[in-house]
Amino acid sequence: MAEITVTVLDPSGLHARPAARFVQVASRFVSTVRIRQGTREVDAKSLIAVLGLAIRAGSQIVLVTTGPDADEALDALVGELSPFITR
């Protein structure tokens, strides 16, 4: 299992376009990919679930990957979100 906590910087939060790109990247991996915000945790391979978190600017989220390619998945996801987040 690998995880990282990041803060969303984009003034629009994690809106539809970056969320869709994030889900596409997450779906390339065998590992389970989840996003946790507060007490809620969702499947990051589901666009509806990710958008349902309504992640706003300034929100802290935790990206969690579990499986055989967990580290690679986490690196790719952080890279995909890099314009929108800070560690």
N, C-alpha and C positions, 0 to 999 in steps of 0.2 A: 504494500500500500504506500502511496505517495500522496502528499497533500501540501498545499501552499495557500496562505491567506493573502489576498490582494485587496486593494481599494480601487473602486471604479472612479475614474477622473472625468470622463466625458460628461459634459453638461447635460446631455440627453440620456445619460445612464446607459444601460446595456439594451439599446433599442433594437428594432427588428433586423436591420442589416448586419451589425456585428454579431448579434445572437445567432442568426442564420449561418454565418460563416463559422462561428464557434461550434455549432451543432454538426456542420459538415465535417470539420476536422475531428471532432470527438467520435463520429461514426466510422472513421477510418480504422479505429483501433479495436482490438479484441477485448481489451480491458473495460471494466465497468467505469464509467465516468459520471461523477455526481457533482452538483453545486449545492453548497450549504450556505444559507443566509439566515442568521439567527437560529431559530429552532426548526426551520423548514429546510428540507433536503430533497432535491429532485434529480431525475435522470437527465444528464446533460446531452443525451442523444435525442431528446424530444424538444422540438422548438416550442411547442405549446407549454410544456412544463417550465422551460427556461423563461419564456416571456411571462408566464404566470407569477414568477417571483417579483416582477415589477422592480428590477434592480435600478436604483436611482444613483445619481452622482453622489459621491461621498460614502456609498454603501461598502461595507466590508463583506467579501464573500470568500468562501473556502472551496478550492477546487480539490476534489478527492478522486484518485484513480486507484483501481485495484485490479490486478491481473498480470499476465505474463509480460505485457509491454507498458506497464503503468508509468515508469519513468519517462519513456519516450513520448507517451501520450501527454503527460503533464508538461513536458518541455514544449511540445507542439502547441498545446492550448495556450500556454503563457505567451508564446511567440505570436500566436494569432491575435490575442487580446492586447498585446503590448502597446498599441496606440491609445487604448482606452483605460489602462490600469497602471497602478504602481504597486510595487511590492512593499 
